[in-house]
């Protein structure tokens, strides 16, 4: 009886990437040499329980003509400098612009596999050509197609789940950038009060949308989604049970504290300005 065969594949992982990585890749592409179709670089981050978080990156010089060449010595020097400032962000893969994965991608991936001590690198692609009017961002992992652990029939790239992960400060920057999506004008960061007002306005709009949805389902105008219903029920159950008057008092106290901080900051700036003018007058 013929022995049954199977394909050995690495375990699935999830990839999370920060916006600063995407902006660095786009900046690298804008500054590329004349006639260069795509650019590549090194991805930096860490792996926590199968979740790969890409925190930073840097460009790597390469050429794709008759033969592919990657400046790995330059890559090693840049990596050493990065590890001196961020030792907890080792190399975890590489990026490339465009949405194509070709034979050169396999060779570059092998270069990075050797640099990572035969660990499997993550490959991130950013579609700077805006195919279908969107900038597609995808993460891949190369797998060896094999019938047993000792042999290999080739390699292929499988797509991994990808999530854009942002910090609170990054969200503020992204919202400011989004304001110039259509008018292409310069913008500035919102103040604390303006940011708070915007957050409360968005929260109010979401609550109105949820209320309208629930009313429509109760009247039979639309069919309810059981998954959405369970999600809303779970969200409501997670809210702390508190008296409405108590919640109003807590929110009002928080707003008063914020206003006091803003007032003290403004007062401090005024005092410093007066002290600077007095010191300048006395020196003259």
ChimeraX attribute file (.defattr): number of C-alpha atoms within 10 A of each C-alpha:
attribute: neighborCount
match mode: 1-to-1
recipient: residues
	/A:1	3
	/A:2	4
	/A:3	4
	/A:4	6
	/A:5	9
	/A:6	9
	/A:7	11
	/A:8	14
	/A:9	12
	/A:10	10
	/A:11	6
	/A:12	12
	/A:13	16
	/A:14	15
	/A:15	21
	/A:16	18
	/A:17	22
	/A:18	17
	/A:19	20
	/A:20	15
	/A:21	18
	/A:22	19
	/A:23	11
	/A:24	16
	/A:25	25
	/A:26	17
	/A:27	12
	/A:28	19
	/A:29	20
	/A:30	11
	/A:31	10
	/A:32	14
	/A:33	11
	/A:34	6
	/A:35	6
	/A:36	12
	/A:37	12
	/A:38	17
	/A:39	23
	/A:40	23
	/A:41	22
	/A:42	23
	/A:43	27
	/A:44	24
	/A:45	20
	/A:46	17
	/A:47	15
	/A:48	7
	/A:49	8
	/A:50	12
	/A:51	14
	/A:52	19
	/A:53	23
	/A:54	27
	/A:55	18
	/A:56	22
	/A:57	24
	/A:58	19
	/A:59	21
	/A:60	20
	/A:61	15
	/A:62	17
	/A:63	15
	/A:64	13
	/A:65	8
	/A:66	6
	/A:67	7
	/A:68	12
	/A:69	14
	/A:70	17
	/A:71	11
	/A:72	15
	/A:73	11
	/A:74	13
	/A:75	17
	/A:76	13
	/A:77	10
	/A:78	15
	/A:79	21
	/A:80	14
	/A:81	11
	/A:82	19
	/A:83	14
	/A:84	9
	/A:85	9
	/A:86	14
	/A:87	12
	/A:88	12
	/A:89	20
	/A:90	21
	/A:91	22
	/A:92	24
	/A:93	25
	/A:94	23
	/A:95	26
	/A:96	22
	/A:97	21
	/A:98	20
	/A:99	18
	/A:100	11
	/A:101	14
	/A:102	8
	/A:103	9
	/A:104	13
	/A:105	17
	/A:106	14
	/A:107	14
	/A:108	17
	/A:109	21
	/A:110	16
	/A:111	15
	/A:112	22
	/A:113	19
	/A:114	12
	/A:115	17
	/A:116	15
	/A:117	8
	/A:118	11
	/A:119	12
	/A:120	18
	/A:121	22
	/A:122	26
	/A:123	26
	/A:124	28
	/A:125	23
	/A:126	21
	/A:127	18
	/A:128	19
	/A:129	13
	/A:130	12
	/A:131	11
	/A:132	7
	/A:133	7
	/A:134	10
	/A:135	15
	/A:136	15
	/A:137	18
	/A:138	18
	/A:139	21
	/A:140	22
	/A:141	19
	/A:142	21
	/A:143	16
	/A:144	17
	/A:145	16
	/A:146	17
	/A:147	14
	/A:148	12
	/A:149	12
	/A:150	6
	/A:151	10
	/A:152	14
	/A:153	10
	/A:154	9
	/A:155	12
	/A:156	13
	/A:157	16
	/A:158	12
	/A:159	13
	/A:160	17
	/A:161	13
	/A:162	18
	/A:163	15
	/A:164	13
	/A:165	15
	/A:166	15
	/A:167	9
	/A:168	8
	/A:169	8
	/A:170	14
	/A:171	13
	/A:172	15
	/A:173	14
	/A:174	14
	/A:175	13
	/A:176	16
	/A:177	16
	/A:178	12
	/A:179	14
	/A:180	12
	/A:181	9
	/A:182	7
	/A:183	7
	/A:184	10
	/A:185	9
	/A:186	9
	/A:187	11
	/A:188	9
	/A:189	13
	/A:190	14
	/A:191	10
	/A:192	12
	/A:193	13
	/A:194	11
	/A:195	14
	/A:196	13
	/A:197	12
	/A:198	13
	/A:199	12
	/A:200	12
	/A:201	12
	/A:202	12
	/A:203	12
	/A:204	12
	/A:205	12
	/A:206	12
	/A:207	12
	/A:208	12
	/A:209	11
	/A:210	13
	/A:211	12
	/A:212	12
	/A:213	15
	/A:214	15
	/A:215	12
	/A:216	14
	/A:217	14
	/A:218	12
	/A:219	9
	/A:220	10
	/A:221	10
	/A:222	12
	/A:223	11
	/A:224	14
	/A:225	10
	/A:226	9
	/A:227	9
	/A:228	10
	/A:229	12
	/A:230	11
	/A:231	12
	/A:232	13
	/A:233	11
	/A:234	11
	/A:235	10
	/A:236	11
	/A:237	10
	/A:238	9
	/A:239	8
	/A:240	7
	/A:241	9
	/A:242	8
	/A:243	9
	/A:244	9
	/A:245	9
	/A:246	10
	/A:247	12
	/A:248	11
	/A:249	12
	/A:250	12
	/A:251	12
	/A:252	12
	/A:253	12
	/A:254	12
	/A:255	14
	/A:256	12
	/A:257	12
	/A:258	14
	/A:259	14
	/A:260	12
	/A:261	12
	/A:262	15
	/A:263	12
	/A:264	12
	/A:265	12
	/A:266	12
	/A:267	12
	/A:268	12
	/A:269	12
	/A:270	12
	/A:271	12
	/A:272	12
	/A:273	12
	/A:274	12
	/A:275	12
	/A:276	11
	/A:277	12
	/A:278	11
	/A:279	11
	/A:280	10
	/A:281	9
	/A:282	7
	/A:283	7
	/A:284	5
